[in-house]
Amino acid sequence: MDALPEKTCSIERLVTQEKLVAAAKAGIKTQQRRDGVYGWPGESFELEGMAFIVTDLSRQRLGDMTDDDAKAEGFPGLAMYKDIILKMHTGMTWEEDHFVWVHRFAAKTDS
């Protein structure tokens, strides 16, 4: 990505749900989809004292999500991801052509 888009929210808000924080710390969750940009590649953030770094930022249609993407989000599969997301966001509908920002991240190492 040549030009980084403007941030729409603070990186500290990227992963906030308690179960998803635990999944990230366990190395299960490595992606977070958001409507806006919360962090840029190379930017660091902390979850309960553990450091992470954003490794990639890209756009994706919701309809292009796979079971592997849902697992990288910390869910067992796409069906459960959709179900929980729709329950969390009252009034939201799953629009296959809706684009979201995919933030990929990894635990930050000292090396």
Summary of the structure (lengths in Angstrom):
residues: 111
radius of gyration: 13.6
end to end distance: 25.1
largest distance: 44.7
contacts: 284
relative contact order: 0.24
helix: 28%
strand: 26%
